[in-house]
Amino acid sequence: MRKLTLLLFILANFTFVQAQNSEKELIQNTEKAVKKINDTIEDEGWKAKGTVSLLLNQSSFNNWIAGGEDSFSGTLGINYDFNYKKDDVTWDNKILASYGLLQTKNTDFGKKTDDRLEFNSIVGKRAFGEWYYSFFLNFRTQFTTGYIYGQDANGKEIRTEQTKFMSPGYLTTGPGIYWSKDENLKINFAPLTSKFTFVDNAYTSGIDRFTGLPYVDGDYFGVDEGKTMRYELGFYASVYYKLAIMTNVTAENTLNLYSNYLEDPQNVDINYSLNIIMKVNKFLSANLAFQAIYDDNAFQGLQTREVFGLGVNFGF
């Protein structure tokens, strides 16, 4: 009986070791295959990387004398780069998308905390040194309807539709000259840039839904009465700078400037974004996203947006 038990024990261990070796072999073969694919892609000049992040915030109160309101919010974001570089040609592409919602206990509506869809692309051919002749494209809009919130005569919360997908939508494009030291520092100047602002003519026709008066040219993102598009020609400059503040803390800065030659060139449109990632481990980080916009056709003042929270990140 002892011999049989010993034989079964040895056989079980042998089987387990074989299974472990097979599993290791499978993992190794998978890693080799993935590496081979990545090496092939890189040999062809393409490099791709991206992250998906989920920020969550929650608060709950029960008999809390100091006051407070139960709430829950979540923001899903995507930051994806796919870039090409070979010989004297470069082509950098970036997709930025984020959407967030806040729900509180005592409100009738869920409210957006973030809503962004942006695509940037710039192709360059080396001119001299680190300078390239370039052509760029920037597209921006939002995913869902945006509202202005208020109260009716009875104190009930109401909302008025203000924006939606492609209203506004921005397309900015033009030739220029581009300088890049490495993937962390890029500057582009485009002196003949076309900017298109698209809106739904339901916002520019008839009675202005915000003032109750007939629509006046330019009141909605600079677009004339009954029109769906505004065209501008001007000077565009952009700067991208990514730096490591300290170990596991990185800051990504993007600054876009635009001056319209055709109307009020002194009123420079500004769009600045800052994304700070404080990495805890491979999957967890504290993320801070800040954006500031000045565009007098959209709003007579500075627009700011800030989102902070604990993030769950997945790289791909």
DRENTOR-377096 format. One line per field, with one value per residue: z, y, x of N, C-alpha, C in turn. Coordinates in steps of 0.001 Angstrom, whole numbers, plus 500000, padded with zeros to 6 digits. Each point is the difference from the previous one (the first is absolute). Example, Ala and Ser with C-alpha at 12.3 -4.5 7.8 and 13.67 -1.06 7.14 Angstrom:
! residues 2
n.Z	(507800:499280)
n.Y	(494310:501050)
n.X	(513190:499650)
ca.Z	(500000:500060)
ca.Y	(501190:501190)
ca.X	(499110:500820)
c.Z	(500000:500730)
c.Y	(501200:501090)
c.X	(500900:499230)
This chain:
! residues 316
n.Z	(500000:500792:499324:500082:501292:500170:499292:500629:501136:499595:499625:501126:500686:499360:500182:501292:500097:499369:500805:501074:499541:499784:501212:500569:499351:500374:501247:500027:499449:500907:501001:499519:499900:501199:500514:499348:500395:501277:499929:499442:500910:500967:499414:499946:501171:500331:500881:500802:500764:501087:500639:500744:500455:501221:500138:501280:500325:501319:500414:501286:500390:501305:500217:498921:501239:499566:499576:498920:498808:500016:499507:498698:499654:498700:499641:498753:499883:498786:500052:498673:499848:498732:500056:498953:499934:498802:499958:499041:500295:500590:500770:500795:500669:500513:500706:500354:500896:500522:500941:500724:501002:500532:500968:500405:501277:500146:498892:499075:499804:499266:500460:498867:500226:498877:498876:499467:498762:499886:498786:500192:498880:499907:498720:500021:499200:500345:500528:501291:500474:501044:498929:499947:498679:500355:500288:500686:500855:500467:500605:500382:500862:500239:500957:501065:500177:499918:501295:500073:501291:500392:500437:500035:499788:499905:499482:499017:500038:499118:498742:499393:498881:500050:500118:498971:499623:499624:501195:500138:498764:500300:498840:500404:498878:499671:499050:500271:501107:500170:501325:500012:501277:500622:500383:500850:498886:499679:498951:499738:498879:499894:499140:499301:501135:499501:500546:500142:500267:500371:499655:500797:498822:500753:500237:498675:500063:499577:501073:500546:500222:500057:498975:499186:499457:498859:499351:500615:498837:500066:500430:499052:500771:499872:499956:498727:500013:500357:500354:499417:499437:500674:499097:500394:499741:500502:501092:499903:501308:500076:501296:499904:501322:500057:501326:500560:500830:500254:500766:498915:499757:499053:499258:499386:499305:499660:499175:499672:499048:499857:498930:499946:498811:499807:501293:500559:499213:500716:499710:500656:499267:501228:499837:501326:499908:501204:499849:501306:499878:501176:499476:500392:499002:499466:500926:501101:499911:500485:499378:499464:499548:499378:499676:499283:499681:499100:499718:499597:499002:500917:500679:500524:500029:501100:499217:501103:499992:501114:499805:501234:500015:500680:499238:499248:499705:498704:499859:498770)
n.Y	(498788:499944:498907:499556:500349:499488:498938:500029:500182:499103:499201:500320:499910:498859:499638:500400:499420:498933:500086:500192:499013:499300:500386:499754:498824:499841:500446:499220:499001:500306:500126:498887:499469:500498:499585:498865:500049:500338:499042:499220:500408:499850:498823:499991:500408:499101:500868:499127:500869:499544:500752:499143:501076:499601:501210:499657:500635:499789:500526:499692:500453:499810:500813:500538:500439:499832:499062:499745:499578:498867:499518:499825:499901:499926:499872:499734:499711:500448:499603:500165:499526:500360:499780:500711:499330:500433:499881:500800:498999:500867:499241:501000:499059:500730:499056:501009:499171:500698:499307:500936:499355:500921:499150:500957:499782:501312:499532:500633:500620:499043:500415:500540:499224:499331:500576:499131:500424:499589:500424:499674:500604:499636:500295:499497:500822:499365:501209:500170:499379:500606:500763:500028:499851:500661:499116:500789:499224:500804:499013:500804:499224:499707:499106:500664:500154:501294:500206:501039:499957:499908:500919:499333:500552:498665:500395:499454:499104:500870:499595:500758:499382:499823:498783:499417:498731:500468:500428:500515:500010:499747:500528:499772:500581:499618:500561:499533:500285:498859:500142:498988:500152:499610:498829:500603:500504:500654:500727:500595:500621:500535:500799:498935:500184:499030:500726:498845:500769:498801:500351:499654:500197:498960:500182:500133:499339:501004:499591:500835:498715:500782:500864:499122:500520:500699:498938:500338:500444:498809:499997:499082:500032:501248:499108:500410:500848:498838:500276:499103:501000:500129:500823:499606:500997:499297:500402:498814:499822:498918:499694:498911:499845:498896:500050:499454:500271:498734:499074:499392:501217:500008:501016:499997:500903:500594:500850:500463:500759:500869:500698:500554:499858:499334:499770:501174:500185:501100:499464:499611:498958:499591:498895:499912:498885:499538:498955:499879:499067:499660:499256:499141:499320:498787:499849:500458:501130:501107:500382:501000:500394:500946:500799:500924:500641:500786:500221:501264:499118:499244:500775:501069:499160:499617:498925:499356:498924:499337:498879:499544:498919:498902:499673:499219:499668:499928:499521:500513)
n.X	(500836:501098:500385:498718:499931:501223:499586:498814:500711:500911:498990:499355:501167:500247:498713:500096:501204:499493:498914:500820:500780:498860:499571:501196:500011:498698:500288:501107:499284:499029:500897:500567:498752:499641:501182:499772:498716:500348:500959:499052:499088:500941:500285:498671:500464:499069:499558:499404:499361:499413:499117:499331:499373:499760:499429:500042:498868:499954:498838:499926:498807:500063:498968:500541:500260:501246:499173:499313:500361:499298:501128:499961:501274:500013:501272:499646:501293:500300:501258:499932:501237:500006:501318:500408:501153:500382:501328:499521:499152:499183:499240:499619:499350:499029:499389:499204:499513:499018:499387:499379:499414:499190:499701:499171:499809:500182:500568:499290:501165:500516:501168:500412:501049:499815:500392:500837:500056:501258:500320:501281:500375:501281:500151:501234:500687:501109:500192:500351:501071:499411:500078:498654:499816:498897:499071:499152:499345:499067:499363:498984:499369:498718:499726:499571:498705:500276:499799:499166:500350:498751:499126:498842:498795:499880:501167:499295:500941:500455:499987:500915:499664:501327:500508:500617:499997:501198:499613:501219:500503:501264:500331:501246:500438:501237:500760:501216:500665:500666:500185:500837:500325:498874:499510:500839:500528:498869:500398:498831:500429:498794:500659:499587:499337:499265:499031:499352:498943:499572:498748:499022:499378:499631:501303:500034:498863:499241:499347:500849:500286:501076:499875:499401:501115:499727:500461:501128:500489:500568:498736:499915:501084:499547:499007:499869:498968:499425:501248:500803:500686:501121:500538:501201:500825:501004:500642:500607:500106:500770:499941:500763:499839:500719:499855:501074:498991:499716:500550:499515:500482:499066:500404:498829:500704:498855:500610:498787:500546:498983:500446:498788:500625:498863:500163:500223:501062:499715:498809:501057:499566:499722:500697:499971:500732:499719:500796:499760:500923:499465:500936:499054:499431:500076:499043:500573:499293:500542:498896:500677:498806:500706:498979:500629:498874:500592:498728:500197:500100:500600:500877:499415:501010:500613:500060:499670:500757:499618:500692:499730:500758:499662:501013:499213:501260:499734:501194:500103)
ca.Z	(500000:500038:498677:499106:500365:499554:498544:499631:500361:498994:498741:500107:499923:498627:499170:500354:499429:498557:499735:500222:498877:498817:500176:499791:498579:499296:500267:499288:498563:499771:500101:498809:498857:500145:499734:498563:499348:500308:499274:498581:499882:500175:498818:498944:500358:500843:501431:500557:501435:500515:501318:500333:501429:500615:501261:500772:501242:500651:501376:500612:501308:500758:501233:500090:500450:499241:498699:498872:499089:499367:498594:499343:498676:499309:498747:499176:499069:499089:499449:499099:499009:498979:499330:498961:499751:499206:499152:500250:500101:501276:500006:501379:500168:501385:500267:501386:500208:501409:500301:501421:500515:501440:500454:501421:500505:500016:498730:499033:498805:500053:499354:499452:500583:498916:498707:499066:498906:499269:499170:499510:499048:499341:499158:499711:499186:500497:499204:500401:501438:500644:499451:498968:499374:500653:499775:501196:500093:501348:500010:501368:500250:501219:499704:500288:500192:501181:500482:501048:501019:500754:500747:499560:501012:501191:500576:499437:499114:498568:499192:498638:499102:499530:499024:499762:499103:498823:500147:498860:499599:499477:499140:499748:499163:499173:499855:500890:500253:501208:500628:501012:500515:500257:500125:501165:499731:498603:499752:498615:499602:498749:499767:499138:500557:499870:501139:499717:501152:499533:500973:499500:499778:500946:501020:499406:499236:500745:501296:500847:501111:501283:500271:499592:498957:498716:500011:499490:499398:500842:501400:500300:499542:498902:498741:499604:500070:499011:499434:500745:500027:500025:499474:500402:499483:500958:500417:501024:500604:501025:500728:500815:500857:501037:500867:501233:501141:500916:499714:499859:499833:498706:499636:498557:499740:498614:499852:498639:499844:498656:499756:498769:499206:499367:500966:501342:500162:501327:500923:499755:500632:500791:500488:500750:500718:500872:500508:500925:500421:501144:499910:501234:499500:498579:499660:500773:500025:500273:498758:500000:498662:500056:498680:499993:498638:499742:498630:500189:499220:500766:501313:500318:501241:500034:500364:500623:500354:500786:500462:500783:500646:499937:498698:499628:498672:499217:498849:498836)
ca.Y	(501212:501140:500142:500548:501426:500717:500047:500989:501313:500351:500216:501267:501081:500036:500595:501423:500662:500040:501022:501289:500244:500278:501346:500943:499962:500706:501426:500435:500026:501139:501215:500057:500364:501421:500760:499927:500910:501367:500268:500171:501309:501020:499961:500731:501410:500368:499730:500303:499775:500731:499632:500202:500297:500146:500746:499817:500769:499680:500481:499586:500624:499502:500787:500781:501311:501054:500119:499315:499366:498802:500210:499046:500470:499178:500559:499049:500743:499280:500776:499022:500540:499108:500884:499412:500718:499236:500867:501431:500229:499699:500181:499798:500023:499827:500032:500279:499893:499833:500274:499796:500352:500163:499840:500281:499434:500912:500699:499249:499686:499739:501104:499635:500541:500042:499580:500455:499147:500797:499271:500831:499315:500888:499284:500873:499531:500731:501120:500082:499788:499437:500701:499274:500578:499254:500267:499472:500001:499862:499927:499949:500136:499319:498803:500084:501322:500778:500796:501020:499612:501084:499626:500664:500865:499194:499516:498702:500102:499869:500113:500501:499470:501040:499446:498558:499480:500832:501337:500248:499132:500842:499402:500951:499304:500879:499698:500772:499456:499204:499687:498961:499477:498595:499815:500738:501435:500238:501350:500163:501324:499921:501386:500058:498952:500130:499490:499862:499746:499430:499985:499648:501275:500154:500945:501316:500438:500410:500647:499518:499281:500466:501374:500170:501022:499484:499654:501019:499408:499796:499707:498588:499600:500842:499624:500936:499550:499016:499273:498831:499969:501235:499767:500951:499779:500664:499435:498963:499474:498988:499490:498811:499768:498992:499922:499227:500903:499166:498592:499573:501151:500646:501084:500165:501351:500337:501384:500385:501420:500299:501382:500102:501179:500618:500726:500162:499150:500182:499071:498691:498846:499217:498707:499374:498780:499412:498684:499498:498623:499591:498543:499222:498753:499791:500228:501078:501297:501188:500775:501369:500580:501410:500634:501400:500458:501342:500155:500998:499642:499024:500544:501207:499752:498809:498747:499055:498677:499247:498702:499318:498798:498781:499402:498639:500175:498824:500365:499114)
ca.X	(499164:500897:500609:498980:499820:501190:499946:498974:500532:501010:499297:499261:500973:500518:498942:499920:501178:499806:498978:500634:500904:499183:499438:501096:500341:498937:500174:501204:499697:499100:500813:500846:499149:499655:501227:500268:499048:500423:501235:499640:499361:501028:500864:499302:500001:498862:499995:498678:499839:498848:499498:498595:499943:498683:500054:498775:499855:498734:499855:498736:499797:498857:499885:501241:499541:500682:499346:500608:499060:500523:500307:500888:500420:500987:500503:500739:500848:500895:501105:500610:500926:500556:500948:500852:501242:500943:500812:499776:498555:499343:498543:499554:498549:499553:498558:499648:498557:499638:498599:499739:498675:499822:498619:499815:498754:498856:499801:499202:500776:501421:500716:501297:501217:500977:499455:501030:500460:500988:500958:501091:500865:500966:500951:501136:501127:501154:500521:501411:500145:498811:498841:499272:498818:498916:498577:499355:498541:499455:498537:499468:498576:499583:499209:498568:499390:500367:498867:500102:499026:499380:498799:498769:499375:499698:501247:500374:501153:499730:501217:499826:501022:500910:500938:499871:501022:500244:499441:500887:501086:501081:501014:501083:500968:500812:501423:500861:501331:499866:501273:499873:501252:499684:498556:499512:499967:499634:499486:499548:499530:499245:499578:498813:499152:498547:499243:498580:499144:498739:498904:498674:499308:498892:500469:500276:498829:498815:500140:501086:499374:500523:499564:498609:499978:500486:501418:500906:501195:501172:499710:500245:501331:500445:499351:498950:498607:499583:501138:500465:501461:500774:501341:501029:501350:500874:501289:499832:501228:499732:501159:499764:501160:499770:501159:499914:500178:500774:499773:498600:499102:500234:499086:499879:499485:499697:499547:499633:499686:499488:499604:499227:500364:498839:499164:500573:501191:500591:499336:500619:499364:500955:499517:501099:499633:501008:499611:501011:499764:500814:499873:500126:500562:499730:498601:499379:500679:499195:500045:499476:499840:499597:499932:499572:499712:499489:499498:498946:498812:499236:499651:500770:500720:500837:499355:500929:499480:500976:499514:501025:499488:500793:499754:500379:500560:500345:500812:499895)
c.Z	(500000:498634:499016:500255:499509:498491:499526:500288:498954:498670:500005:499881:498602:499060:500242:499384:498498:499619:500171:498852:498737:500059:499748:498525:499178:500171:499221:498506:499650:500030:498770:498784:500035:499681:498506:499226:500224:499252:498526:499769:500093:498815:498850:500327:500942:501460:500540:501491:500483:501380:500052:501503:500458:501355:500715:501266:500590:501397:500514:501411:500657:501357:500250:500280:499189:498611:498902:499171:499343:498520:499482:498635:499431:498690:499291:498962:499167:499473:499140:498949:498982:499045:499012:499854:499249:499018:500352:500116:501394:499851:501393:500087:501451:500064:501494:500127:501486:500196:501463:500400:501518:500324:501498:500411:499779:498725:499017:498810:500364:499213:499529:500808:498943:498725:498911:498961:499140:499227:499465:499067:499362:499249:499629:499130:500341:499017:500262:501513:500584:499499:498840:499363:500475:499446:501165:499879:501454:499920:501438:499995:501328:499619:500113:500253:501309:500379:500933:501001:500764:500776:499433:501155:501293:500665:499497:498999:498538:499246:498585:499142:499443:498891:499783:499043:498714:500052:501364:499691:499362:499145:499662:499234:499167:499921:500952:500085:501433:500546:501087:500407:500274:500199:501171:499788:498519:499876:498530:499786:498641:499701:499096:500383:499817:501219:499653:501305:499491:501122:499309:499821:500853:501090:499439:499216:500931:501291:500792:501257:501369:500343:499687:498924:498681:500039:499330:499466:501020:501428:500385:499336:498747:498673:499702:500009:498846:499410:500895:500120:500050:499517:500468:499338:500915:500258:501161:500511:501076:500609:500819:500809:501105:500836:501208:501160:501064:499650:500015:499921:498687:499741:498487:499724:498502:499954:498524:499980:498576:499925:498624:499251:499564:500964:501373:500224:501364:501035:499717:500764:500687:500459:500652:500763:500804:500527:500859:500458:501109:500183:501349:499682:498540:499612:500697:499927:500439:498799:500202:498573:500156:498589:500150:498550:500027:498523:500080:499129:500750:501319:500296:501358:499900:500441:500615:500356:500762:500507:500735:500648:499908:498723:499936:498554:499348:498779:498845:498871)
c.Y	(501255:500258:500607:501476:500836:500155:501051:501418:500482:500319:501337:501187:500138:500667:501501:500789:500130:501076:501388:500351:500340:501399:501062:500087:500770:501504:500544:500116:501180:501307:500169:500452:501477:500872:500025:500950:501442:500375:500243:501372:501109:500030:500775:501479:500431:499638:500418:499707:500814:499522:500254:500197:500152:500669:499871:500844:499696:500583:499613:500587:499408:500704:500843:501459:501127:500190:499280:499324:498798:500256:498895:500568:499062:500650:498946:500783:499090:500984:499040:500707:498917:500870:499231:500857:499096:500929:501462:500356:499623:500236:499634:500166:499740:500102:500205:499940:499796:500357:499666:500478:500080:499839:500257:499619:500904:500824:499102:499517:499596:501091:499528:500642:500103:499520:500532:498937:500840:499094:500985:499185:501027:499142:500965:499324:500880:501085:500153:499804:499279:500666:499206:500920:499170:500365:499357:500064:499799:500023:499850:500084:499315:498830:500235:501439:500654:500943:501118:499703:501221:499487:500726:500797:499250:499441:498643:500183:499762:500122:500439:499506:501134:499513:498523:499567:500832:501349:500551:498818:500876:499170:501083:499280:500991:499552:500836:499407:499484:499676:498968:499504:498509:499910:500769:501509:500242:501391:500112:501428:499873:501379:500151:498868:500332:499380:500024:499708:499550:500025:499519:501306:500159:501004:501418:500560:500412:500717:499357:499374:500472:501399:500207:501056:499383:499789:501101:499309:499882:499601:498553:499574:500752:499746:500950:499341:499048:499159:498811:499956:501403:499665:501101:499608:500729:499266:499045:499559:498997:499523:498798:499726:499017:499882:499129:500938:499338:498551:499677:501153:500706:501061:500189:501340:500183:501422:500282:501477:500245:501459:500080:501287:500809:500836:499996:499111:500133:499063:498575:498911:499165:498705:499283:498788:499496:498677:499465:498599:499654:498499:499332:498645:499855:500408:501201:501274:501069:500924:501379:500503:501423:500562:501422:500447:501458:500088:500943:499753:499013:500591:501185:499843:498711:498790:499073:498713:499261:498722:499312:498771:498860:499264:498546:500053:498668:500469:499019:500576)
c.X	(500866:500616:499020:499780:501169:500008:498997:500486:501010:499330:499264:500940:500575:498991:499897:501158:499863:498986:500576:500923:499234:499419:501063:500374:498970:500151:501192:499751:499103:500781:500885:499190:499640:501205:500310:499101:500424:501267:499735:499394:501047:500953:499372:499860:498893:500253:498629:499997:498806:499619:498491:499935:498559:500178:498663:500040:498630:499986:498617:499908:498762:499975:501246:499638:500627:499395:500770:498933:500659:500251:500910:500366:501058:500393:500835:500796:500875:501039:500820:500856:500352:500824:500875:501251:500948:500691:499719:498522:499506:498500:499503:498486:499641:498480:499799:498483:499737:498535:499752:498622:500025:498523:499952:498579:498793:499831:499260:500823:501430:500713:501375:501124:501099:499313:500921:500311:500927:500949:501032:500881:500931:501009:501124:501041:501193:500455:501490:500060:498797:498714:499397:498958:498811:498632:499265:498484:499616:498478:499526:498489:499684:499102:498493:499557:500460:498868:500463:498882:499495:498802:498797:499406:499708:501255:500443:501145:499582:501329:499640:501155:500856:500933:499688:501114:500035:499298:500442:500929:501065:500953:501022:501091:500807:501450:500835:501383:500027:501383:499782:501378:499878:498493:499398:499927:499761:499385:499615:499505:499321:499409:498774:499057:498521:499329:498511:499270:498643:498969:498726:499219:498740:500370:500167:498813:498863:500323:501136:499398:500465:499498:498522:499826:500454:501509:500820:501256:501135:499724:500311:501305:500446:499322:498841:498623:499679:501116:500385:501519:500580:501411:500944:501327:500962:501301:499768:501363:499615:501305:499550:501266:499617:501258:499724:500299:500859:499698:498507:499001:500358:498934:500039:499314:499758:499436:499743:499594:499519:499559:499345:500360:498773:499161:500669:501233:500664:499373:500486:499239:501080:499342:501183:499478:501192:499466:501150:499608:500992:499822:500210:500624:499587:498587:499359:500827:499014:500165:499380:499961:499486:500008:499475:499858:499574:499652:498813:498781:499114:499495:500901:500684:500795:499185:501055:499261:501087:499353:501149:499390:500980:499649:500423:500423:500343:500801:499805:500842)
